[in-house]
Amino acid sequence: MEITPEQFATIEHCLPRQRGNVSLSNLQVVNAILYVAEHGCKWRGLPKRFGNWHTIYTRMNRWTKAGVLDRMFEELQRAQVVRIKIEAVSLDST
C-alpha cells in the first residue's frame, strides 16, 4: 500500500519538518514504512523505488524513538487511510 500526496497532506503535520539537503521526502519514507508493514520484508529487501533502505531505516528508527510513528499511524487510521491495528504493527528496528 502506498498513500497519495493528497492522503499524505492529512498526516504531514504529525511528521518532523525536513531540513537541509535530504535525499528522501517524508512521503517516500512513509510509503516505504507502509510497504514493510504490509509485506513483512526486511529493510534490505525494500524495492529500489523507495530509495536507500538504510536512510529509510534510520529515519524510521528516529521517528519511533520520538513517538512520531505512533502519531502517524493514529492519524492514518483516523483519516481512514489505513486499517491496521496499531498493536499489530511490528517493524523491526534492530
SVG drawing of the C-alpha trace seen along z (x, -y; Angstrom):
<svg xmlns="http://www.w3.org/2000/svg" viewBox="-12 -23 34 34">
<polyline fill="none" stroke="black" stroke-width="0.4" points="0.0,0.0 1.2,-3.5 -0.5,-6.7 -1.1,-9.6 0.2,-13.1 -3.3,-14.1 -3.5,-11.5 -0.1,-12.4 -1.2,-16.0 -3.6,-14.8 -0.7,-13.4 2.1,-15.7 1.6,-17.8 2.5,-14.7 5.9,-14.4 9.1,-16.5 9.8,-19.2 12.5,-18.3 15.6,-20.5 18.7,-20.8 19.6,-18.7 17.6,-15.5 17.7,-12.7 14.2,-11.3 11.0,-13.0 8.8,-12.2 6.2,-10.8 8.8,-8.3 9.7,-7.2 6.1,-6.8 5.4,-4.7 8.4,-2.6 7.4,-2.0 3.9,-1.1 5.4,1.4 7.4,3.1 4.4,3.2 2.2,4.7 4.7,7.2 6.8,8.1 10.0,7.8 13.4,7.0 14.6,3.4 17.4,4.5 14.6,6.1 12.9,2.8 12.4,2.2 14.9,-0.3 12.0,-2.7 11.7,-3.7 15.3,-4.8 18.2,-3.8 17.0,-1.3 19.4,-2.4 18.3,-6.0 14.7,-4.9 15.5,-2.6 17.5,-5.4 14.7,-7.9 12.1,-5.3 14.1,-4.5 14.5,-8.2 10.7,-8.7 9.9,-5.6 12.0,-6.9 10.3,-10.3 6.8,-8.8 6.2,-10.1 5.2,-6.7 2.5,-6.2 1.0,-9.6 1.3,-9.0 -0.5,-5.6 -3.2,-7.0 -3.8,-9.8 -3.8,-7.4 -6.5,-5.4 -8.5,-8.5 -8.5,-9.6 -9.4,-6.0 -6.4,-5.8 -5.1,-2.5 -7.0,0.1 -4.1,1.7 -4.4,2.2 -1.6,0.2 -0.9,3.1 -0.5,5.4 2.2,3.4 5.6,4.6 8.6,3.0 12.0,4.5 14.2,1.6 17.2,3.6"/>
</svg>
